Structures are given as structure tokens and as C-alpha cells.
Amino acid sequence: MRITVVGLGKIGLPLAVQYAGRGHTVVGADVNPDTVASVNAGREPFPGEAHLQERLADAVRGGLLTATTDTADAVAQSDTVVVVVPLFVNDQDAPDFGWMDSATKDIARGLRPGTLVIYETTLPVGTTRTRWKPMLESGSGLAEGADFHLVFSPERVLTGRVFADLRKYPKLVGGLSPEGAARAVRFYEAVLEFDERPDLERGNGVWDLGSAEASEMAKLAETTYRDVNIGLANQFAAFAATQGIDVYQVIDASNSQPYSHIHRPGIAVGGHCIPVYPRLYLWNDPAASVVRAARDANAAMPSYAVGLLKAAHGDLAGARVVVLGAAYRGGVKETAFSGVFPTVAALRAEGATVTVHDPMYTDGELRGLGFDPHELGTEVDLAIVQADHAEYRELSAEDLPGLRAALDGRRVLDPDAFPEATVIVIGDGSSHR
């Protein structure tokens, strides 16, 4: 097949490489000329994705993957177009379709009869039918369902392990017509391989959910579930702390029964997915009070964590506080909706002098994010663990000299390594010293 992948970001580029690795001719289209140049040179434009560099180099060397900034031209030469362009949420929690609208108009200009168009970017329910279909038809002069087919199939992978996740989870599809859905099933069966999943009654593979709307909602539902579950865990943690209870023991005990699947509490919920997709769901269903309450509970956690630190130490005015971790989660160089931003803001509001450390970021990169960089070994009064980088499990008093108290927002510190400091863990009713 001839395939165009529109959007060569942390999901789109691994997808393009995956398709090329199955022997198909792939063109990656992206508006960033630096990304395009990097891909054409066989060099990954971002770090941290397992196996991407070697598989990208193989695909480019084999002539199966090229990149371009001309989306319309790439689409005009393709049988199938897969769209993985970012969708943002604005300050009013409404979707900002700017980049996707622009990409869709470019796709429409190059659209030819017989093409299958698949959107993988997570969308509010109804977007494929009510926004992309008329935009593609208007820009191409073609009729969906007759001249081309339109399908929604959500990406379900996590950055850092995209290739493994592509094998692990069923591929969900939903078309605007039965023929379009059938073509999408055949497409994904040709470009993906699936692990055996005896735990799934339906088996692993490509699942046709019957409509684009069902497929759109499935992605929102699975991610919103996680946000709601974490919100519940965070509320359990806050209550447990007032009762002198270790909530982690409670959660482990509860989850020993097969109908309980309580997640872990923590200082923040970050990334492109979990904090964002519940907002897209709420845009469709504003009366969803459970979803809204969980989102509010999770958004309040950085301020709650700073409050715990203040309760343990006293007035934070003038205190030297290091926030450990700028990334939204350990091992991933990404700050999208990271808890570092509200945590630093809450500390500064208390009058603290705040520095930020992250092993994945240079001092210049941290300054570019608006932070004063911190070097381990520098004197501090207080610390907050915001990201669960593996390196932080090895920290000791020598790394944070002068430390009086630490708020461990990810349960990674070894309290015994800080004999002169109080270590507070979110969800643990006892402080460690």
C-alpha cells in the first residue's frame, strides 16, 4: 500500500515507521521542516521512544519511508491517509481544532477517489461525522461513502512504548459506512501485528465498533476512567492522611479482591491524555458531574501537596525549595500539563525561592520553561518530588544537603536516606524521619 501519515510527532512517527516495517511505502507529512529533514536523514527528532531510532533508520535506508512538508501532494499519491495531528484544549476547556482544521484542508486538496482517510487523534464524539466529513467533501469535491471513505480509529499507545502497545491492545475502528469500516479493518490487519490475549473474550486484533461515534467515545471513556479513578484515589489519600492511615496498604488490600481496581494517588495528573480527554468528554456531556468532580480533585493536588509541606515545615516564605521533576512522568521528556507548573506557582505564591531539577532536561531547557535550574548537591531547605524518575529512588541526604522536609508526591524516596529530614508521602498518614 501507499500510505501517508499526517503529523510526525511522538505517535505519528512511530506509526509511519511501523507501517514501513511491514513493507508498505509511507510518506510522513509534517509542517515542521526540521522534523522532515531529520526523518529523511534517518535520525529520530525526539528522544525516548524505544526502538524508534533503529527502526526509523532501517525504513529510510530501505526506501520505504520519506517525509515532506507538502501534505496535499503526499495524499494525492496515497491509498490510505492516517491523521495524527494534535488537538488542543483552550482555557475554557473547549477543543481548539486549529492545527487539525489546517491539516484537514490540506488533505482535502490532495484527496483522490478511492482513498481511505483515518483519524487517530482523540476527538469529541461526533467530530468525524460533523466536522471532518463536510470539510473533506467541500475541499475535494468528492462524496464520502461513494468517492472516499472516512473512519475514526483512536491511538491507544503510550509514548516511550508505542511499538509494544501497538501489539498489546485491540485496534478500535468505527466508520461512517460499513464499507469504510471494512476497509479500515483490512488496512490495520495489514500494517499491525497483535499479541495473543487469552484474557479477551473477543480476542486481540482489529475491532469494528459499528460507528465512528462509538469509536470516538471508547477512547474518551477509557482515558476518563483513569482520571476518575485517580481522583478517587487522591480523595482516599487525603482522608487517610487525616486518620493516620497508609492509603497504599488500603489500596493493595482492596485490590486483592478482583472487582476493585483502585489506582495510585499522586501530586499531579499530567500528559497529553489523562488531563485533556475528560475535558473533551465534558464538552460533549457537560452534565457529567462525576467526571467534572474528578478533574477538579486532580487539578487541586499540587496545591494540596504544597499545603502538606507547609504544615510540616511552617511558613514557606524565603524557604529554598527544589521541585524534583519537570516532566509529567518519570522517564519521559515531556512537560505537557505537567504538575511542575502548578506546583512551582503554588510555592512561589507562598513566597518560597524555587528551583527545579530534572535529569532529562538541560539547565537551558529548564530556563526556557520558566524555571531556575537546580544542581544536586546544592543546599536546600525543602523538596517536592513531582516526577517519578528512576534516579530519584537513589537520592540521599548528600544530594540535598540541609534538607529539613520533603513532600514525596510519587512515593519514590527512601526515607532512611534522609535521617535528619521529615519525609511526607501523599496518602501515608505517618511522616517518616
The 8 nearest C-alpha neighbors of each residue, nearest first, counted from 0:
[[1, 23, 2, 24, 78, 79, 77, 25],
 [0, 2, 77, 24, 78, 25, 23, 79],
 [3, 1, 25, 79, 77, 80, 78, 0],
 [2, 4, 26, 80, 25, 27, 74, 77],
 [5, 3, 81, 27, 82, 80, 15, 28],
 [4, 6, 28, 82, 83, 27, 81, 29],
 [7, 5, 84, 29, 83, 11, 8, 28],
 [8, 6, 12, 11, 29, 27, 5, 28],
 [9, 7, 11, 10, 12, 6, 84, 83],
 [8, 10, 11, 12, 158, 7, 13, 45],
 [11, 9, 8, 13, 12, 14, 158, 83],
 [10, 12, 7, 8, 14, 6, 83, 13],
 [11, 13, 7, 15, 14, 8, 10, 9],
 [14, 12, 16, 15, 11, 10, 17, 51],
 [15, 13, 17, 11, 12, 16, 18, 10],
 [16, 14, 12, 18, 13, 17, 4, 11],
 [15, 17, 13, 19, 14, 18, 55, 20],
 [18, 16, 14, 20, 15, 19, 13, 21],
 [19, 17, 190, 15, 21, 20, 16, 23],
 [20, 18, 23, 16, 22, 21, 17, 63],
 [19, 21, 17, 18, 22, 16, 58, 23],
 [22, 20, 18, 19, 190, 23, 17, 189],
 [21, 23, 19, 20, 24, 18, 63, 0],
 [24, 22, 19, 0, 21, 18, 25, 1],
 [25, 23, 63, 1, 19, 2, 0, 64],
 [26, 24, 2, 64, 3, 19, 63, 1],
 [25, 27, 3, 65, 66, 64, 2, 4],
 [26, 28, 66, 4, 3, 5, 65, 67],
 [29, 27, 5, 67, 70, 68, 66, 6],
 [28, 30, 6, 68, 31, 7, 5, 67],
 [31, 29, 68, 32, 28, 6, 69, 35],
 [30, 32, 34, 33, 29, 35, 68, 36],
 [33, 31, 35, 34, 36, 30, 68, 29],
 [34, 32, 36, 35, 31, 37, 44, 38],
 [35, 33, 37, 31, 32, 36, 44, 38],
 [34, 36, 32, 38, 66, 33, 37, 67],
 [37, 35, 33, 39, 34, 38, 32, 40],
 [36, 38, 40, 34, 42, 35, 39, 44],
 [39, 37, 41, 35, 40, 36, 42, 34],
 [38, 40, 36, 41, 37, 65, 66, 35],
 [39, 41, 37, 38, 42, 36, 59, 56],
 [42, 40, 56, 38, 39, 59, 55, 37],
 [41, 43, 37, 40, 38, 44, 52, 56],
 [42, 44, 52, 45, 38, 37, 41, 51],
 [45, 43, 37, 34, 42, 46, 38, 33],
 [44, 46, 43, 47, 9, 48, 8, 42],
 [47, 45, 48, 44, 43, 332, 52, 331],
 [46, 48, 159, 49, 331, 45, 332, 330],
 [49, 47, 159, 51, 46, 160, 50, 158],
 [48, 50, 51, 159, 160, 47, 161, 162],
 [51, 49, 52, 53, 54, 48, 162, 55],
 [52, 50, 54, 49, 48, 53, 55, 13],
 [53, 51, 55, 43, 54, 50, 56, 42],
 [52, 54, 56, 55, 51, 50, 57, 58],
 [53, 55, 57, 51, 56, 52, 58, 50],
 [56, 54, 58, 52, 57, 53, 51, 16],
 [55, 57, 41, 53, 59, 54, 58, 60],
 [58, 56, 54, 60, 55, 59, 61, 53],
 [59, 57, 61, 55, 63, 64, 60, 56],
 [58, 60, 64, 62, 56, 61, 57, 41],
 [61, 59, 57, 62, 58, 56, 41, 63],
 [62, 60, 58, 59, 63, 57, 64, 56],
 [61, 63, 59, 60, 64, 58, 65, 24],
 [62, 64, 24, 58, 19, 61, 25, 59],
 [65, 63, 25, 59, 58, 62, 26, 19],
 [64, 66, 26, 39, 27, 59, 25, 63],
 [65, 67, 27, 35, 26, 28, 39, 38],
 [66, 68, 28, 69, 35, 27, 29, 65],
 [67, 69, 29, 30, 28, 70, 32, 35],
 [70, 68, 67, 72, 71, 73, 28, 29],
 [69, 71, 73, 28, 72, 105, 68, 74],
 [72, 70, 109, 74, 105, 106, 73, 108],
 [71, 73, 75, 74, 70, 69, 109, 76],
 [72, 74, 70, 75, 76, 71, 3, 69],
 [75, 73, 71, 77, 109, 76, 72, 110],
 [76, 74, 109, 72, 73, 110, 77, 111],
 [77, 75, 74, 73, 72, 78, 1, 109],
 [78, 76, 1, 74, 2, 79, 75, 3],
 [77, 79, 114, 1, 2, 115, 0, 80],
 [78, 80, 115, 2, 77, 114, 116, 3],
 [79, 81, 116, 3, 2, 4, 117, 115],
 [80, 82, 4, 117, 118, 116, 5, 3],
 [81, 83, 118, 5, 119, 4, 84, 117],
 [84, 82, 120, 6, 119, 11, 5, 85],
 [83, 85, 6, 99, 82, 120, 86, 5],
 [86, 84, 87, 83, 120, 99, 98, 6],
 [87, 85, 96, 95, 99, 84, 94, 88],
 [86, 88, 95, 94, 85, 89, 96, 275],
 [87, 89, 94, 95, 93, 92, 90, 86],
 [88, 90, 92, 91, 93, 95, 94, 87],
 [91, 89, 92, 88, 93, 94, 95, 87],
 [90, 92, 89, 93, 88, 94, 278, 282],
 [93, 91, 89, 90, 88, 278, 94, 282],
 [92, 94, 88, 91, 89, 95, 282, 279],
 [95, 93, 88, 87, 96, 89, 92, 279],
 [94, 96, 87, 88, 97, 89, 86, 93],
 [95, 97, 99, 100, 98, 86, 94, 87],
 [98, 96, 100, 99, 95, 101, 86, 87],
 [99, 97, 101, 100, 96, 102, 85, 84],
 [98, 100, 102, 96, 101, 97, 84, 103],
 [101, 99, 103, 97, 102, 98, 96, 104],
 [102, 100, 98, 104, 99, 103, 97, 105],
 [101, 103, 99, 105, 104, 100, 106, 98],
 [104, 102, 106, 100, 105, 101, 99, 107],
 [103, 105, 107, 101, 106, 102, 100, 138],
 [106, 104, 102, 71, 108, 103, 107, 70],
 [107, 105, 103, 71, 109, 104, 108, 110],
 [106, 108, 139, 135, 138, 110, 104, 109],
 [109, 107, 105, 106, 71, 139, 110, 138],
 [108, 110, 71, 75, 74, 106, 107, 72],
 [111, 109, 107, 75, 108, 106, 74, 139],
 [110, 112, 75, 114, 113, 109, 147, 139],
 [113, 111, 146, 147, 114, 110, 141, 145],
 [112, 114, 147, 146, 111, 115, 78, 148],
 [113, 115, 78, 147, 79, 112, 111, 116],
 [114, 116, 79, 148, 147, 149, 80, 78],
 [117, 115, 80, 149, 79, 148, 81, 150],
 [118, 116, 150, 81, 151, 149, 80, 82],
 [117, 119, 82, 151, 120, 81, 152, 150],
 [118, 120, 153, 152, 154, 83, 82, 151],
 [121, 119, 83, 118, 153, 122, 84, 85],
 [120, 122, 153, 119, 218, 215, 123, 154],
 [123, 121, 215, 120, 124, 126, 279, 86],
 [122, 124, 279, 126, 280, 125, 283, 215],
 [123, 125, 215, 212, 126, 216, 122, 283],
 [124, 126, 212, 128, 127, 129, 123, 211],
 [125, 127, 130, 129, 128, 124, 123, 122],
 [128, 126, 131, 125, 130, 129, 132, 151],
 [127, 129, 132, 126, 125, 130, 131, 175],
 [128, 130, 126, 127, 125, 132, 131, 133],
 [131, 129, 126, 132, 127, 128, 133, 134],
 [130, 132, 127, 134, 133, 135, 128, 129],
 [131, 133, 135, 128, 134, 130, 136, 129],
 [134, 132, 136, 135, 131, 137, 130, 129],
 [135, 133, 131, 137, 132, 136, 138, 130],
 [134, 136, 107, 138, 132, 133, 137, 131],
 [137, 135, 133, 141, 139, 140, 134, 138],
 [138, 136, 134, 135, 140, 139, 133, 141],
 [137, 139, 107, 135, 136, 108, 140, 134],
 [140, 138, 107, 141, 136, 108, 137, 135],
 [139, 141, 136, 137, 138, 142, 135, 107],
 [142, 140, 136, 139, 146, 143, 147, 112],
 [143, 141, 146, 145, 136, 144, 147, 140],
 [144, 142, 147, 145, 148, 146, 141, 136],
 [143, 145, 148, 147, 146, 176, 142, 179],
 [144, 146, 143, 142, 147, 148, 141, 113],
 [147, 145, 112, 142, 141, 113, 143, 144],
 [148, 146, 113, 143, 114, 112, 144, 145],
 [149, 147, 115, 179, 144, 143, 116, 114],
 [148, 150, 116, 117, 115, 175, 174, 179],
 [151, 149, 174, 117, 173, 175, 116, 211],
 [150, 152, 118, 211, 173, 117, 172, 119],
 [153, 151, 172, 119, 171, 118, 173, 214],
 [154, 152, 119, 121, 120, 155, 218, 151],
 [153, 155, 119, 156, 152, 120, 121, 10],
 [156, 154, 153, 157, 168, 164, 218, 165],
 [157, 155, 164, 161, 154, 165, 158, 160],
 [156, 158, 161, 160, 159, 155, 164, 10],
 [159, 157, 160, 161, 9, 48, 156, 10],
 [158, 160, 48, 47, 49, 161, 157, 331],
 [161, 159, 158, 163, 162, 157, 49, 164],
 [160, 162, 164, 156, 163, 158, 157, 159],
 [163, 161, 165, 164, 160, 166, 13, 17],
 [162, 164, 166, 165, 160, 161, 167, 156],
 [163, 165, 167, 161, 166, 156, 162, 160],
 [166, 164, 162, 163, 167, 161, 168, 156],
 [167, 165, 193, 164, 194, 163, 192, 168],
 [166, 168, 164, 194, 165, 193, 163, 169],
 [167, 169, 166, 164, 165, 170, 203, 155],
 [168, 170, 204, 203, 205, 171, 206, 167],
 [171, 169, 205, 206, 204, 168, 172, 152],
 [170, 172, 206, 152, 205, 207, 169, 214],
 [173, 171, 152, 207, 151, 214, 208, 206],
 [172, 174, 211, 210, 214, 151, 208, 209],
 [175, 173, 150, 180, 211, 210, 176, 179],
 [174, 176, 211, 149, 210, 150, 179, 128],
 [175, 177, 179, 174, 178, 144, 180, 148],
 [178, 176, 180, 179, 181, 174, 175, 209],
 [177, 179, 181, 176, 180, 182, 144, 148],
 [178, 180, 148, 182, 176, 181, 177, 174],
 [179, 181, 174, 183, 177, 182, 178, 173],
 [180, 182, 178, 184, 183, 179, 177, 185],
 [183, 181, 185, 179, 180, 184, 186, 178],
 [182, 184, 186, 180, 185, 181, 187, 179],
 [185, 183, 181, 182, 186, 187, 205, 188],
 [184, 186, 188, 182, 183, 187, 189, 181],
 [187, 185, 183, 189, 184, 188, 182, 190],
 [188, 186, 190, 189, 184, 185, 191, 183],
 [187, 189, 185, 186, 191, 190, 184, 205],
 [188, 190, 186, 187, 191, 185, 21, 192],
 [189, 191, 187, 18, 188, 21, 186, 192],
 [192, 190, 187, 188, 189, 193, 166, 165],
 [191, 193, 166, 194, 190, 188, 165, 204],
 [194, 192, 166, 204, 167, 203, 195, 191],
 [193, 195, 166, 167, 196, 203, 192, 168],
 [194, 196, 197, 203, 193, 202, 167, 198],
 [195, 197, 198, 203, 199, 202, 194, 167],
 [198, 196, 199, 195, 202, 200, 203, 201],
 [197, 199, 196, 200, 202, 195, 201, 203],
 [200, 198, 202, 201, 197, 196, 203, 195],
 [201, 199, 202, 198, 197, 196, 203, 195],
 [202, 200, 199, 203, 206, 204, 198, 197],
 [203, 201, 199, 200, 196, 204, 197, 195],
 [202, 204, 169, 196, 195, 193, 199, 168],
 [203, 205, 169, 193, 170, 206, 202, 188],
 [206, 204, 170, 169, 171, 184, 207, 188],
 [205, 207, 171, 170, 208, 172, 204, 169],
 [208, 206, 172, 209, 173, 171, 205, 180],
 [209, 207, 173, 210, 172, 214, 206, 213],
 [208, 210, 173, 207, 174, 213, 211, 177],
 [211, 209, 173, 174, 212, 213, 208, 175],
 [210, 212, 173, 174, 214, 151, 213, 175],
 [211, 213, 215, 210, 214, 124, 125, 216],
 [214, 212, 216, 210, 215, 211, 217, 208],
 [213, 215, 217, 211, 173, 212, 216, 172],
 [216, 214, 212, 124, 213, 217, 218, 211],
 [215, 217, 219, 213, 218, 214, 124, 220],
 [216, 218, 220, 214, 219, 215, 213, 221],
 [219, 217, 221, 220, 216, 215, 153, 222],
 [218, 220, 216, 222, 217, 221, 223, 276],
 [219, 221, 217, 223, 218, 222, 216, 224],
 [220, 222, 224, 218, 223, 219, 217, 225],
 [223, 221, 225, 224, 219, 220, 273, 218],
 [222, 224, 277, 226, 220, 225, 221, 219],
 [225, 223, 227, 221, 222, 226, 220, 228],
 [224, 226, 228, 222, 223, 227, 229, 221],
 [225, 227, 223, 229, 228, 224, 273, 230],
 [226, 228, 293, 230, 224, 225, 229, 223],
 [227, 229, 225, 231, 230, 226, 224, 262],
 [230, 228, 232, 226, 231, 227, 262, 233],
 [229, 231, 293, 227, 233, 228, 297, 232],
 [230, 232, 228, 234, 229, 233, 235, 227],
 [233, 231, 229, 235, 264, 230, 234, 263],
 [234, 232, 264, 236, 230, 231, 235, 229],
 [233, 235, 231, 237, 236, 232, 230, 238],
 [234, 236, 232, 238, 233, 237, 239, 231],
 [237, 235, 426, 233, 239, 234, 238, 246],
 [238, 236, 234, 240, 239, 235, 426, 233],
 [237, 239, 235, 241, 240, 236, 234, 242],
 [240, 238, 244, 236, 242, 241, 237, 246],
 [428, 239, 241, 237, 243, 238, 242, 426],
 [242, 240, 238, 239, 243, 428, 237, 244],
 [243, 241, 239, 240, 244, 428, 238, 245],
 [242, 428, 244, 240, 241, 429, 239, 245],
 [245, 243, 428, 239, 242, 246, 240, 427],
 [246, 244, 427, 428, 247, 248, 426, 239],
 [245, 247, 249, 426, 248, 236, 239, 427],
 [248, 246, 250, 249, 245, 251, 426, 427],
 [249, 247, 251, 246, 250, 245, 252, 244],
 [248, 250, 246, 252, 247, 251, 253, 245],
 [251, 249, 247, 253, 252, 248, 254, 246],
 [252, 250, 254, 248, 253, 249, 247, 255],
 [251, 253, 249, 255, 250, 254, 248, 256],
 [254, 252, 250, 255, 251, 256, 249, 259],
 [253, 255, 259, 256, 251, 252, 260, 250],
 [254, 256, 252, 253, 257, 251, 259, 250],
 [255, 257, 254, 258, 259, 253, 252, 260],
 [258, 256, 259, 255, 254, 260, 253, 261],
 [259, 257, 256, 260, 254, 255, 253, 261],
 [258, 260, 254, 257, 256, 261, 253, 255],
 [261, 259, 254, 262, 258, 257, 253, 228],
 [260, 262, 259, 250, 228, 232, 254, 263],
 [263, 261, 229, 228, 232, 260, 264, 250],
 [262, 264, 232, 229, 265, 261, 247, 233],
 [265, 263, 233, 232, 229, 236, 262, 426],
 [266, 264, 408, 409, 267, 425, 263, 233],
 [265, 267, 408, 300, 301, 304, 385, 409],
 [268, 266, 338, 265, 300, 301, 269, 297],
 [267, 269, 274, 297, 338, 273, 270, 337],
 [270, 268, 337, 336, 327, 274, 267, 338],
 [269, 271, 335, 336, 272, 327, 337, 273],
 [270, 272, 335, 275, 273, 336, 274, 269],
 [273, 271, 275, 270, 276, 274, 222, 269],
 [272, 274, 275, 222, 226, 276, 270, 271],
 [275, 273, 272, 269, 268, 276, 277, 270],
 [276, 274, 272, 278, 273, 277, 271, 279],
 [275, 277, 279, 278, 272, 219, 273, 274],
 [278, 276, 280, 223, 279, 275, 281, 274],
 [279, 277, 281, 276, 280, 275, 92, 282],
 [278, 280, 276, 282, 277, 123, 281, 94],
 [279, 281, 277, 278, 283, 282, 284, 123],
 [282, 280, 284, 285, 278, 283, 279, 277],
 [281, 283, 279, 280, 284, 285, 278, 93],
 [284, 282, 281, 280, 285, 123, 279, 124],
 [283, 285, 281, 286, 282, 287, 280, 279],
 [286, 284, 281, 287, 282, 283, 288, 280],
 [285, 287, 284, 288, 281, 291, 289, 290],
 [288, 286, 285, 290, 289, 284, 291, 281],
 [289, 287, 291, 290, 286, 292, 285, 293],
 [290, 288, 292, 291, 287, 293, 227, 294],
 [291, 289, 293, 288, 292, 287, 227, 294],
 [290, 292, 288, 294, 293, 289, 295, 287],
 [291, 293, 295, 289, 294, 290, 288, 296],
 [294, 292, 230, 227, 296, 290, 295, 291],
 [293, 295, 291, 297, 296, 292, 298, 290],
 [296, 294, 298, 292, 293, 297, 291, 299],
 [297, 295, 293, 299, 294, 298, 230, 292],
 [296, 298, 294, 299, 230, 300, 295, 293],
 [297, 299, 295, 296, 300, 294, 267, 301],
 [298, 300, 296, 297, 302, 301, 295, 303],
 [299, 301, 303, 266, 297, 302, 298, 267],
 [302, 300, 342, 304, 303, 266, 299, 267],
 [303, 301, 305, 304, 300, 299, 345, 306],
 [302, 304, 300, 306, 301, 305, 299, 307],
 [305, 303, 301, 307, 306, 302, 300, 266],
 [304, 306, 308, 302, 307, 303, 309, 301],
 [305, 307, 303, 309, 304, 308, 310, 302],
 [308, 306, 310, 304, 309, 305, 311, 303],
 [307, 309, 305, 311, 306, 310, 406, 312],
 [308, 310, 313, 306, 312, 311, 307, 305],
 [309, 311, 307, 308, 313, 312, 306, 314],
 [312, 310, 308, 309, 313, 307, 404, 421],
 [313, 311, 309, 310, 308, 404, 314, 315],
 [312, 314, 309, 310, 311, 315, 308, 316],
 [313, 315, 316, 309, 312, 349, 318, 310],
 [316, 314, 318, 351, 349, 317, 350, 313],
 [317, 315, 350, 351, 318, 314, 349, 352],
 [316, 318, 351, 350, 352, 315, 319, 314],
 [319, 317, 351, 315, 316, 352, 320, 380],
 [318, 320, 352, 380, 379, 353, 351, 381],
 [321, 319, 381, 353, 382, 380, 318, 352],
 [320, 322, 354, 382, 355, 353, 323, 383],
 [323, 321, 355, 383, 382, 384, 324, 354],
 [324, 322, 384, 356, 385, 383, 355, 321],
 [323, 325, 386, 357, 385, 326, 356, 322],
 [324, 326, 339, 357, 334, 327, 386, 323],
 [327, 325, 334, 333, 328, 324, 332, 337],
 [326, 328, 337, 269, 334, 270, 386, 338],
 [329, 327, 386, 326, 387, 331, 330, 388],
 [328, 330, 388, 387, 386, 331, 326, 389],
 [329, 331, 388, 328, 332, 389, 47, 387],
 [332, 330, 329, 333, 328, 47, 326, 159],
 [333, 331, 326, 359, 330, 334, 47, 360],
 [332, 334, 326, 331, 335, 327, 270, 328],
 [333, 335, 326, 337, 327, 336, 325, 332],
 [334, 336, 270, 337, 271, 333, 269, 327],
 [337, 335, 269, 270, 334, 338, 327, 271],
 [338, 336, 327, 269, 334, 339, 335, 326],
 [337, 339, 267, 340, 341, 342, 269, 327],
 [340, 338, 342, 337, 325, 341, 343, 385],
 [339, 341, 343, 338, 342, 344, 337, 336],
 [342, 340, 344, 343, 338, 339, 345, 301],
 [343, 341, 301, 339, 345, 344, 340, 338],
 [342, 344, 346, 340, 345, 341, 339, 347],
 [343, 345, 341, 347, 342, 346, 348, 340],
 [346, 344, 348, 342, 343, 347, 302, 341],
 [347, 345, 343, 349, 348, 344, 351, 342],
 [346, 348, 350, 344, 351, 349, 345, 343],
 [347, 349, 345, 346, 350, 344, 351, 343],
 [350, 348, 346, 347, 351, 316, 315, 345],
 [349, 351, 316, 347, 348, 317, 315, 346],
 [352, 350, 316, 317, 318, 347, 315, 346],
 [351, 353, 319, 318, 317, 320, 350, 347],
 [354, 352, 320, 321, 351, 319, 343, 355],
 [353, 355, 321, 371, 373, 372, 322, 320],
 [356, 354, 322, 372, 373, 321, 323, 371],
 [355, 357, 373, 323, 324, 372, 322, 358],
 [356, 358, 324, 359, 360, 325, 323, 355],
 [359, 357, 360, 356, 361, 390, 324, 388],
 [358, 360, 357, 332, 361, 330, 331, 326],
 [361, 359, 357, 358, 364, 365, 362, 332],
 [362, 360, 364, 363, 365, 359, 358, 357],
 [361, 363, 365, 372, 364, 366, 360, 373],
 [364, 362, 366, 361, 365, 367, 360, 372],
 [363, 365, 367, 361, 366, 362, 360, 368],
 [366, 364, 368, 362, 367, 363, 370, 372],
 [367, 365, 370, 369, 363, 368, 364, 371],
 [366, 368, 364, 365, 369, 363, 370, 362],
 [369, 367, 365, 366, 370, 364, 363, 325],
 [368, 370, 366, 367, 365, 371, 364, 340],
 [371, 369, 366, 365, 368, 372, 355, 354],
 [370, 372, 354, 366, 355, 373, 365, 369],
 [373, 371, 355, 362, 354, 356, 365, 370],
 [372, 374, 356, 355, 354, 375, 371, 321],
 [375, 373, 377, 376, 372, 356, 355, 398],
 [376, 374, 398, 377, 399, 373, 356, 378],
 [375, 377, 398, 399, 374, 400, 397, 378],
 [376, 378, 375, 374, 379, 399, 400, 398],
 [377, 379, 400, 401, 399, 376, 380, 402],
 [380, 378, 319, 401, 402, 381, 320, 399],
 [379, 381, 402, 319, 403, 401, 320, 318],
 [380, 382, 320, 404, 402, 405, 379, 403],
 [383, 381, 405, 321, 320, 322, 406, 384],
 [382, 384, 406, 322, 405, 407, 323, 385],
 [385, 383, 323, 407, 408, 386, 322, 406],
 [384, 386, 324, 323, 408, 383, 339, 266],
 [387, 385, 324, 328, 329, 388, 384, 327],
 [386, 388, 329, 409, 328, 389, 411, 385],
 [387, 389, 329, 390, 330, 391, 386, 324],
 [388, 390, 391, 392, 387, 329, 330, 393],
 [391, 389, 388, 392, 393, 394, 358, 387],
 [390, 392, 394, 393, 389, 388, 412, 411],
 [391, 393, 411, 412, 390, 389, 394, 413],
 [392, 394, 391, 390, 395, 412, 413, 389],
 [395, 393, 391, 392, 398, 412, 396, 390],
 [396, 394, 416, 397, 398, 417, 393, 399],
 [395, 397, 417, 399, 398, 400, 416, 394],
 [398, 396, 395, 400, 399, 376, 394, 375],
 [397, 399, 376, 375, 396, 395, 400, 394],
 [400, 398, 396, 397, 376, 402, 379, 378],
 [401, 399, 378, 397, 402, 396, 398, 376],
 [400, 402, 379, 378, 380, 403, 399, 396],
 [403, 401, 380, 400, 381, 379, 399, 404],
 [402, 404, 420, 380, 381, 421, 401, 419],
 [403, 405, 421, 420, 381, 422, 402, 312],
 [406, 404, 382, 422, 381, 383, 407, 423],
 [405, 407, 383, 423, 308, 408, 422, 424],
 [408, 406, 424, 384, 410, 409, 383, 423],
 [407, 409, 266, 384, 265, 385, 425, 406],
 [408, 410, 407, 411, 265, 387, 384, 386],
 [411, 409, 407, 408, 424, 412, 425, 387],
 [410, 412, 392, 409, 387, 413, 391, 407],
 [413, 411, 392, 414, 410, 391, 407, 394],
 [412, 414, 415, 416, 411, 392, 417, 394],
 [415, 413, 416, 417, 412, 422, 431, 432],
 [416, 414, 417, 413, 418, 432, 431, 395],
 [415, 417, 395, 414, 413, 418, 396, 394],
 [418, 416, 396, 415, 420, 414, 419, 395],
 [419, 417, 420, 415, 432, 416, 414, 396],
 [420, 418, 417, 432, 403, 421, 402, 396],
 [421, 419, 403, 404, 417, 418, 432, 402],
 [420, 422, 404, 432, 431, 405, 403, 430],
 [423, 421, 405, 431, 404, 430, 406, 414],
 [424, 422, 406, 430, 407, 405, 421, 431],
 [425, 423, 407, 427, 410, 406, 426, 408],
 [426, 424, 427, 408, 265, 236, 423, 407],
 [425, 427, 236, 246, 240, 424, 245, 237],
 [428, 426, 245, 424, 429, 240, 425, 246],
 [427, 240, 429, 243, 244, 245, 239, 426],
 [430, 428, 427, 243, 431, 244, 245, 240],
 [431, 429, 423, 422, 421, 432, 428, 424],
 [432, 430, 422, 421, 414, 429, 423, 420],
 [431, 421, 420, 418, 422, 430, 414, 419]]
